[in-house]
Amino acid sequence: NAPRGAEHVADAPAVSRWAYRQPGWRRPLAITALLGGGGALLYVTAHPFLESMLAVAGLVGVSQFVLVQWVAPFLSEFPEKVSAFYWARRVTHAPMALMNLVSSNINQWTVLAAMIPLVYGYSSLRHHGVWLDFRFDGPQRLEILLTLLQSGLAMMVLANMEFDWRDATVLFVLWLVQFLQPGLREVVAIAYGVWMVILATEFVVGRKALLAPRYFWEIIRQKRDRPEPL
């Protein structure tokens, strides 16, 4: 979460404002209730949602893999994107909107990614009595490679602590190409790799400033040197 100096209660959605403004013990109770209610809704709707997605794919003649890959994440992350786009409308809140998406991506590639083989293995153990490892086929390996390259490229693009319209446009065009023309995904993966090499070269020769590590250590030193509260 962003610090209070950058994010105010008034910027939060109405439900979040209501929970935060509860007095005393009611605040953690309200937050816990919202978290538990959301988890319960996800649990009871996940399976019907997946079956509906597969049925829609067969009805409209679209690949089930492509539909689940793109539509399901879009719908599941839609509330998060709405809040990020809402913040991005204001110059003072645009960095907070970007950090909202960055923190979400970190969560997805750590906690959520680690849960997939665990849930898969437990499900196999429960229904078949054998713990099975999660195996990726060819298309899945390519998707993982693309996603890893996108994440690595995003980290390098943000390493100079700037994100302009040119970087955003190129990233969007490369994504759109591999979405509309799946046969070009290998080419797009190569383009990501070439761009990463170019950025690395610019950092080495000094054409771009590598500011992220310096800012990171400055924050660590500030936290270490901050006096303890009395």
Secondary structure, DSSP 8 states (H G I E B T S, - for coil): ---TTT--GGGS-HHHHHHHT--TTHHHHHHHHHHHHHHHHHHHHHHHHHHHHHHHHHHHT--HHHHHHHHHHHHHTHHHHHHHHHHHTSGGGHHHHHHHHHHHHHHIIIIIHHHHHHHHHHHHHHHHSS-------HHHHHHHHHHHHHHHHHHHHGGGS---HHHHHHHHHHHHHHHH-GGGHHHHHHHHHHHHHHHHHHHHHTSS---HHHHHHHHHHHHHHS----
